[in-house]
């Protein structure tokens, strides 16, 4: 198996990546939304803008208590 970032052979310690660096590159892509699939549906965009205007985050306002 090769590293999905640089295509070098993967290392079992960092599988499926070859190194911590490539694992961190992948994580940064997730954080920055690099793996998101943008919607082209106008209805989805309108709902998202309306939710933002209402201050909704998509998460419960009340924190979960354990």
N, C-alpha and C positions, 0 to 999 in steps of 0.2 A: 504494500500500500504506500502511496506517496502522499506527501504533505499537501493539503488542499490550497495552501498559500503559496509555497515556493516550488512545489513538486519534487523536492528532495525526498529520499526514503524517510518514512516516519520512524520515530523513536518510541518504543513502548512506554517510556516514562511520560511522554507528552502526547500520546496517541489521540487523535490521528495526525498530530503535527510532528514536525521534526525537532522543534526546540520551543523553549519558553517564549522566545521572541515571536515566532509565528503564532503561537497560542494567544499572545497578547494582541497581535495585529487583528486576529479574528474577533477577539473580545471587543476591541475598539470599534470594529465595524458594526457589531451588534449594538453597542451603546450609541453610536452615531446614526443608527437607522440604515446602515448600508445594505442590510438584507431585507428591508421592507419592500413590499410590492405596492406602489402607489395606485390609488383608485382613480379611475377615469370616469366613474359614475357621478354625475352632478348631484344626485340625491344624497350619496354618501358624504360628499363635500359640504353640502348645505347642512346636513345634520351635525357634522363635526363643527362647523362654524357656529351654529346655534348653541351647541353644548358649551363651546368656549365662551361665548357671550354670556351664558348663564352661570359661568364659573364652575361647570362640572368637569371633573377630572377623569371620570370613568371608574372611579374607586368609591367605596363607601365613605361617607363623611365621618362616620363614627369609627374610631380605631377598634380593632378586634381585641377583646379582652379574654385572657386565658386564665 
